[in-house]
Amino acid sequence: MNITTEKIDELNAVVKVAITKEDYQDKVDSILKDYRKQANIPGFRKGHVPMGLIKKQYGKAVLVDEVNKLIQDNLNKYLSEEKLDVLGNPLPKQQDSFDWDTEEFAFEFELGLAPDFEVPLKTKKPITYFKIIADTKMVNEQVERIQGQYGKLISKKEVGEKDEVTGIFKNKEEEIEHKTTLSLSTIDTKKVTDSFLGKKVGDLVTLKTKGLFKDTGLLSSLLGISTEKAEKLNIDVSFTVEEINEREPAKLDQELFDKLFGKGVISTEKELKNKIKEDSEKQFEQQADQKLLNDVTQYFIENTKFDLPTGFLTKWIQMTGENPLTEEEASEEFEKSEKGLRYQLIEGKILKDNNIQIQFDELKEFAKGFIKSQMAQYGQLNPEEEELENIAARVLGNQDEAKRLSEQLMSQKLIALYKEKGNLNTKELPYEKFVSEVYG
């Protein structure tokens, strides 16, 4: 067998595969001999069918199958050995005069070649990296929430403006009937808040759903409906008061501190606020990192210029899809996927240039860290190492989970690389201003 490459241009090539009788004949003869041993043909004893008849009946099918196997095995090996960086898979060229009755065969395959380009990490234009801080206002609000959450409920006869009211929301037409507890502080307008003041158990309040709460996400949970339905809802609902409570804030004492963080971890209000600030900013760093990754990705896609073998890729999409596509449909599919393909090539170039890889041991440690944080949410703060090892083995044994964790770890490595080598402009601001500036 002889395989050669003919380069058409920088992005396209043709691989030629020449196969002689010596490459396949022994294998074909061996398979036909096995067929002869097993063949059941009327008029002949099993194992005594003439070889000529076996060849006539099965010879060409076996030949075609073996030649195709030869091509598959050797073409992929050739591409790897020659270090040809191809996009998609080789596409067989149509040969109108091809004849399976000859002893020697020649095949041609079109290749789409990956472009050669550079990705300088020091971008010409600096990219903003947000350092999000938990300001005094946010920390104080969190302290108040904690005091409320761990505070004591005091039953009341009439609703006051800082009270929690338990009752049932109803709307017959929308089939809403949901018991819930709401704090008057979550209501968006003073007029609606005032409509609750002075109400007693058994009283009914009629409310409009549109713009009812400061946090729009509350509507779905308090009415017991889907988020999608809540976003479009603009109706009147009734609320029947069943219980009225004032929440007396918990004292900022050692008992509360121990409940929150474990015995003796903190012992003063100042330490509590410092801990809240530290923990909040760790969470904010994840958001800032994701924003950085998104912005760097977008920058590289827009500013890294290279050509693609568009004609080849369009044909490849047309020929390899689950359903047959017209040339126009394939062209549309290529346009949809082009941006993603470009970033795959850019990311691959960055990983190669900076020798970034994921070893199994570090993926396992990453998985264990993820599992540990999940367990901590359910109060399991110090799991045994053996337990972590066993769970990690099960998680990584799932192909989809292993892929998901691998992608997360790779994102962390890229973020660390951009922080180290990128042209970043650090901008410090409180969380509320970050949300306003980034998400409008």
C-alpha angles and dihedrals in degrees: 000000000000124000123187137170127225113194113217096183139323092295105031136055141162123227115207120204119194117192125188131196091258090062096062112011100090092050093046092049091049092052093047090051089055089048089052092054092053102034119121108197121162112254095028134084115242109273094016101083109130112259089229090062092047090051092048093050102038108009101096095043091051091046093051092047094050094046090051090050090050091052095047094048097044101036094057090045091050094051090051095047093047090047092230108172101214133181118223115343132306112277118216113237117233112254111192096187097047113141125193090192093075123085098230125054135196123198132183128203129191117227130199109210125212112246123248113238143140130241111201109200091204095078118205090233116051115242118222118244111194119219102198117204131196102231127206093266093055094046092049091049090051091050089052091050091051091049090050094046093052095034130109124262116231116195117234136190097216132035117255126191095258096044134114116233124201117200148116127285113209140183116160098198094052092039092239118158113147133154114217146147120240133184115224088223089070093060112105103216133048091223092061092043090052090053088066097047114109094010118141136205108295095026120126128222123192115213139180113233097213110096092353099138135040089228106053090202090067094071095070094049096042093048094039095237136123121277091240092055092045092054092060099034118121108161142116117264129186123225120200114201113231103161137014123200138172114211112223108208117245116249117254094240138131093271091060093043091053091049091053103043109007132271115323097349091123130008110179139054089244091055089048092054092046090051092049090049092048095047093045093051091050088057091045090053089064090055092046091049092051090049090051092049091050093048095047090047091051091047093053093047092051098041107034104088123199138135125246129209089255096171093051094045092048090052090045091053090047094051103037104043123110090249128037113263132199118235089255093051091048090050090053091049090051091052090052093051099037096091092051092047092050091053092047088057093045093049091046090052092050092049092048096046092049096038093237114169138153117236119202093240093056091045088053091050090048090051091050091052091050091049091048092054090049091051091049089061088063095047098264097128102161111034119180116261091236091054091051091049092052094047092046090052091053093046094049090046087068106082095209093049092046090052092048093050091044090054091049092050091048090051089054091051092050092048090051089049093051091048090051101042107015129101098249132172109205115217120189120205142143119271095253092054090046091055091046094048098042103035101024 
